[in-house]
Amino acid sequence: MPHNILLTGASGYLGGDLLAELVTTDLPEHGKLFALVRSSEQAGAVKQLGAEPLTLDIRDEDAVREAVLSHEITTVFFLIDAVSSASQKLFIKALGELKKKTGTDVHFLHTTGAKMFSSHSGAPIDRNLSDDDPELFAVQKAQRASLARFQQRYFVDGNGRGFGNPISIQTVAIVQAAKALRRVYRTDAGDPIWPVAHIADNTSLYVQILRTILTGQDPGHGKHGYYLASSGSVPWNDIYHAFAKVLAQRGVIDDATVQDADDEILQKMADALKCPKDFVAPQLGGVCTFVAEHGRKIGWKPTYKAEDILMAADEEVNRILQHLKA
């Protein structure tokens, strides 16, 4: 039975770019490509790109089951909710039923944040932590249980090619807070690092995992199914300074000096980001020593360098400012 694929988050940053790539890439033999949509406008957009729109309430167990079984969807890219696990469980249950019915291997690819392997979650930061480490599940379980196969998100930059959101939420947070306070502030002492990636490399890893699935190979799953698409790590301070320089040149902030955020400033940043004060630092800082090795074992290789994000600060800031005006 050919693999039918469902992509969620097609109007988002990561999902939109992945959809644009999937409909133009010469993939191994497969069935239909479905894209989850929420409106007639989104349905029209995904049709134009060559995918078949699918509308359903992902919180409704019967609806999820019906969609998976009736369309014989064997592969789900879940790119829309890394906070709750309710919908993910429904899809995994339905996929399990389809496998029992047809005997075909099924795959659930869940995208979440690298924060689960960072200082914010209590993960070890005194050494590199590989996405191919056999003990990675134990590290995660010590913090919070999760699901299936994962691709990890990190600091992603670059212009998305999708019909919806073209920019990364992480870079937006830096600019949004700086614009409101007329200054770039950092939330950590020292020189913390974080894994980064260009969206093109993130998308190419998704595609390579899919190629592996479509050719009947096992890309790893469960405790051995973690993937990070990062090309390397960059100090937060370098990112802050690169963005501050561009923002100052555009008159968005008073000058390019980066200062430490005290408790009062953190509250003002929280107000600007419309989040609790405790959620500011996880959006704008932290230490993460997660490194990407698993993808290379299935043939993936990043084309961008980690430091490219600094070179592209001008373009990235310009996209964000245009987005904030919209």
N, C-alpha and C positions, 0 to 999 in steps of 0.2 A: 504494500500500500504506500503510495507517495506521501511525503510529509506535507501536510497543510499547515501554514504558519500564521499565527496571530500576533500582531504587533500592537501593543497598547502604548499610549502616550505619543501618538503620531503627530499631534499638534504641539508637542513640547520641544525642548531644545535637543535632547539626545534622540528621542524617538523620531522627530521630524527629519533629522539628518540621516538616521538609519533608514527610514523609508525612502528618502531620495536616493540613497545608495543601493538599496535592495532592488529597486525597480529598474536600475540601469546596469546592474552587475550580472555577469554571466555565471550564474550559479549552477551547481550540479542539478540533475533532474529532481523536480519537486512538484507538489500540487499547487494549490491556490495560496495567495498571500492576502490575508485579511488584515484590516486595520480598524481598531476600535474607535468609534466616533461618537460625539454627543449632540451633533446638530446636522441639519441638512447642508449647511455651508461646509462643514468638515467632510461630510460624505462626498460632496462634489469635488473637493480638493483632492481627496485620496483617489477618487475615480480617475481624475486627470493624470495622476501619477501612475496609474496602472494597478492599483490595489482594489480589493473589494471591501467596501465599508460594512462594518458590523456594529449594530447598536444593541446594547444590553446593559442591564444593571448588574455591575460586577459584585454587588453586595447581596444579590439574590441567588441563593444556591440553585434553585430550579432553573433559573435563566442561564447561569453559567454552565450547568450540566447539559442543558438542551443545546447550547451553542457549540460546546466542545464535541458532543456526541453526534449531533446532526450534521455538522460540517467536518467531522472527523479531523479535528485540529490536534495535531500531535506535538507541535512546538509552539510555546508561548514565550514571547519577550515581554516581561512585566516591568515597565519603566515608569509607573505612575504613582506608587505609594510605598515609601520605604519606612513609614512610621507604624502603620497598622499592618497586621498580618492576616486579617479576616478574609479579604478577597483572595489572597495568595493561597490560603488553605482550600478555598472552594475550587480554584483552578486545579490544584494538585490532586484533589480528590476526584475531580471529573476526569483528569488525564489518566489517573490510575484505573478508573472504570473503563475508559477507552482501551487502554492496554490489555486489560483482562478480556475485553470483548473481541479485540482484533489481533492481539499478539504483537502489535507493532510497538517499538520502543517510543516512549514519549519523553519530552524535555520541557523543563520550566526554567527559564533564565530570569533571575531576579536581580535588579540593579539597586544597590544601596550605597551608603556613604563609607568612605575610608575612615570616618570618625570612629567606627566600631573597633578599629585597630590603632587608636591614637591615645594621647594623654587624656582626652575627654572621657574615655570609657575605661581607663585604667589598664590599657594594654601595655606590654613592655616597650619602652622607648630607649632602652640602653643598648640596643642592638638592632640590626636590620631584621625585619620580619617578612619573609618571602611569602608570596601568594601560593607557593607550591609546598610550603612547610606542612608536613604530615600532622603536625600538632596544632595547626591553625584553628581547627574546629574547637579544640579544647580551650584555646585562648578566647575564642568568641563565647563559648558556652559559659565561661567564668563570668561573663558580663550579662549576656542575654541570649536565649535560644533563638534560632532562626531557621530558615528553610532552604531546601533544594540546592540548585546550582546558583552561584552568585557571580556577578561581575561588579567589582567595586568602583564606586565613583570617588573622585578626588577633586583637585582644583582643575577644572576644565576650561580652556579658553578657545577662542576661534569663533568664526561666524557660522551659525547653523544654516543648513540649506533647506530646512523644512518650511512649510507654509504657515507655521505658527510662530512660536517663540524662537528668535534667532540667537539668544544670548544666554550665558551661564548665570545661575542665581548667585554663585559665590562672588564673581567679579562685580555683580550689581550691588551686593551688600557693602563692599568697600566704598564704592562711589556714592551710594545713597547716603551712607553715614557721613562721609566726608563733606558732601554737598550741604547737608543739614547743619553741620557744625563748623563749616568753613575751614576744616583742617582734617588731615589724616591722623588717626590715632591707632596705636597698637595696643593689644590686650595682653601681651606676654612679655616677660623679662627675658634677657638673653637673646639667643639667635635661633629660634625654633625653625624647623624645616617641615615641608609638606609636599607630598607627591603631586605632580602636575601632569597634564596631558593636553594635547591639542584635540579638538573634537574629531578631526579626521582620523587620528590614531585610535580614539575610542570606538568610532564606528567600524574601523577596519578590524578591530578585535571581535566585535559582535559578528561581523561577516565571516571571519575565519572560524569562529566557533560553529557557526551555522554550516559552513562548508564541511567541517569535520563531521557534524551530525548527518548531513545529507549523503555523505559518502560511506555511511555505515560504521564510522569509527566512534570510539568512546572518548570524548574530550575530558572526561573526569566528571564526577558528580558527587552529590552529598558532601561528605567530609573532605573529599578531594576535588571539589568543583569550584574552587575560588579562582577568580581572574582579576588582575589589576592591569589597566591599559596605560599606566604611567610610563613616561620616557625617562623619569628621574625626579629628583626633589630640588626644590628651590627654597631658600630662606624667606620667611614671611617679610623680613625687613627689606629685602631686595624688591619684593612685590610692592610693599607700601611706598618705598621711595620712588619706584618707577611710576606708579600711579599718581603720587603726589606731585611729581615734576610736571606731568601732563596736565593735571587739574589746575595747578598754579598758573601754567602758561595760558590756560583758557579762562582764567579769572574765576574759576569755580570755588577755589579756596584762597585764603589770604596769602599763604606762601607755601613752599615745598617742605617745610620742616615737619618731621614726623614726631609726635609726642606720645608719651605714655598716658593711657586712660586711667584716671582715678575713678572712685565710686560715683561721683557726681557726673562725670563724663560718660561713664557706662550707662547711666540712666538716660542721658540725653541721646546716646546712640540707640538704646532700646526703643525710645520714643520714635526715632527716625525710621527704624527698621520694623516698627510695630510688632515688637516681640518682648517677652519678659527679659529683664536685665540679665538673668543667668544664661540666656540664649545668645547673647551678643558674642562672647568669646568663641563658642563653637562655630559661629559663622565666619569669624574674622581672624582666627588664630589657632594655636595649639601645636603639639608636636606629633608627627606621624612618621614612622620609619619603615612603613610598608613599601616593599619593592616588587617589581613585576618580573617574574621569571616563567610562570606557567604558560603564558601565551606564546612565548618563543618556542616552547616544546611542541606546539601544534602548527608552527609555521608563521606566526605573527611577528612583525617587527615594526616598531614605531619609525615614522619618517621625520618627525620633528624632534628637536632637542628640548630638554627641560628649560634651558635659558631662553628659548625663543619667546616665551611668554613675556619676558622683560623687553625684548626687542619690539614686540607687537603691542606694547602698552598704549601707544598713541591711538592705534586703530581700535583697540578694545574699549578704551575710555570713550572714544567718539561714538561707538555703537551704543554704549550704555547711556550716554547723555541723550542721544536721540530717542532711545527707548523710554527714558524717564520723562521726556517731554510729551510723549504720545498719550 
